Amino acid sequence: MLAQRWQKGRLLNIGCAHGPDFLPFTQIFDLYGVDFSTEMLKLARKYSQKFKFPVSLSVSDVSHLPYADETFDWAISVATYHHIKGKKEKQVALSELRRVLKPGGEAFITVWNRCQPRFWFKPKEVAVTWRKRDKTLERYYYLFSYPELEKLVKKAGFEVLKSFPESSYRLPIKFFSKNICLLVRKGG
């Protein structure tokens, strides 16, 4: 969907992890990715070699992206912003995304939905246990509502083009979907 909508240009993947979200864009986009984890970026390099696509990867915090103003035509951020603690910090990170996008540039953002059934009786901020081989990790998640996320991106200077669930949910059930997806545009 997005690769067809955007067609070509410079694309930034914020919180790129090991790289699978690059795949729809490998043919005609100039690809860039940032992640705060050097281990994830090592895996992303291997992934790009396996699937034979060039990508420029950088270690970076989402609040301080290592690029000049108005560098990118497009951006994606899948399951990243819900890991940022603090309202001010979330706002700074979204403003940083806006800074590196060209005027009229669009971004696709996903976050965990507060209204998914497994979080009905949980606070907005949760620690979720992840088990990986011999390790157990507690990862921070902020659980967004649709209106809250939309308000936050608008405050950062984006226009919300579309707000939708990650799958084929229909109203009113969409509010129970696992992820909230936004397509936003930078004005100016």
URSUL-V490721 format. One record per pair of residues at least 4 apart in sequence whose C-alpha atoms are under 8 Angstrom apart, sorted by the first residue. I is the first residue (numbers start at 0). J is the second residue. Records with the same first field share a line. If there is no record, write none. Layout:
# URSUL-V490721
I = J, J
This chain:
# URSUL-V490721
0 = 4
1 = 5, 6
2 = 6, 7, 23, 24
5 = 73
6 = 27, 28
7 = 27, 28, 29
8 = 27, 28, 29, 71, 72, 73
9 = 28, 29, 30, 31, 70, 71, 72, 73
10 = 28, 29, 30, 31, 71, 72, 73, 74, 75
11 = 30, 31, 32, 33, 71, 73, 74, 75
12 = 20, 21, 30, 31, 32, 33, 74, 75, 76
13 = 32, 33, 34, 61, 74, 75, 76, 77, 79
14 = 32, 33, 34, 35, 61, 76, 77, 78, 79
15 = 19, 20, 32, 33, 34, 40, 43, 76, 77
16 = 34, 36, 39, 40, 42, 43
17 = 39, 40, 41, 42, 43, 44, 46
18 = 22, 42, 43, 44, 46, 47
19 = 43, 46
20 = 77
21 = 25, 30
24 = 28, 30
25 = 29, 30, 52, 53
26 = 52
29 = 53, 54
30 = 53, 54, 55
31 = 54, 55, 56
32 = 54, 55, 56, 57
33 = 40, 56, 57, 58, 59, 60, 61, 64
34 = 39, 40, 57, 58, 59, 60, 61
35 = 58, 59, 60, 61
36 = 40, 58
37 = 41, 58
38 = 42
39 = 43
40 = 44, 56, 57, 58
41 = 45
42 = 46
43 = 47
44 = 48, 54, 56
45 = 49
46 = 50
47 = 51, 52, 53, 54
48 = 52, 53
57 = 65
59 = 63, 64, 65
60 = 64
61 = 92, 95, 96
62 = 88, 91, 92, 93, 95
63 = 92, 95
64 = 95, 96, 99
66 = 70, 99
67 = 99
68 = 98, 99, 100, 101
69 = 98, 99, 100, 101, 102
70 = 99, 100, 101
71 = 99, 100, 101, 104
72 = 100, 101, 103, 104, 105
73 = 100, 104, 105, 106
74 = 100, 105, 106, 107
75 = 106, 107, 108
76 = 80, 106, 107, 108, 109
77 = 107, 108, 109, 110
78 = 82, 108, 109, 110, 111
79 = 83, 109, 110
80 = 89, 92, 109, 110
81 = 110, 111, 140, 141, 142, 143
82 = 138, 139, 140, 141
83 = 88, 89, 139, 140, 141
84 = 88, 89, 139, 141
85 = 89
86 = 90
87 = 91
88 = 92
89 = 93
90 = 94, 151, 152, 154, 155
91 = 95
92 = 96
93 = 97, 152, 155
94 = 98, 155, 156
95 = 99
96 = 100
97 = 155, 156, 157, 185
100 = 104, 105, 185
101 = 185
102 = 185, 186, 187
103 = 184, 185, 186, 187
104 = 184, 185, 186
105 = 182, 183, 184, 185
106 = 181, 182, 183, 184
107 = 180, 181, 182, 183
108 = 180, 181, 182
109 = 178, 179, 180, 181
110 = 142, 143, 178, 179, 180
111 = 140, 141, 142, 143, 177, 178, 179
112 = 142, 143, 144, 145, 174, 175, 176, 177, 178, 179
113 = 118, 119, 123, 142, 143, 144
114 = 118, 119, 144, 174, 175, 176, 177
115 = 119, 174, 175, 176, 177
116 = 175
118 = 122
121 = 125
123 = 141, 142, 143
124 = 139, 140, 141, 142
125 = 139, 140, 141, 142
126 = 137, 138, 139, 140
127 = 137, 138, 139, 140
128 = 135, 136, 137, 138
129 = 135, 136, 137, 138
130 = 134, 135, 136
131 = 135, 136
143 = 147, 148, 179
144 = 148, 179
145 = 149, 162, 174, 179
146 = 150
147 = 151
148 = 152
149 = 153, 159, 162, 181
150 = 154
151 = 155
152 = 156, 157, 158, 159, 183
153 = 157, 158, 159
156 = 185, 186
157 = 183, 184, 185, 186
158 = 183, 184, 185, 186
159 = 181, 182, 183, 184
160 = 181, 182, 183, 184
161 = 181, 182, 183
162 = 179, 180, 181, 182
163 = 173, 179, 180, 181
164 = 168, 173, 174, 176, 177, 178, 179, 180
165 = 176, 177, 178, 179, 180
166 = 176
168 = 172, 173, 176
169 = 173
170 = 174
172 = 176
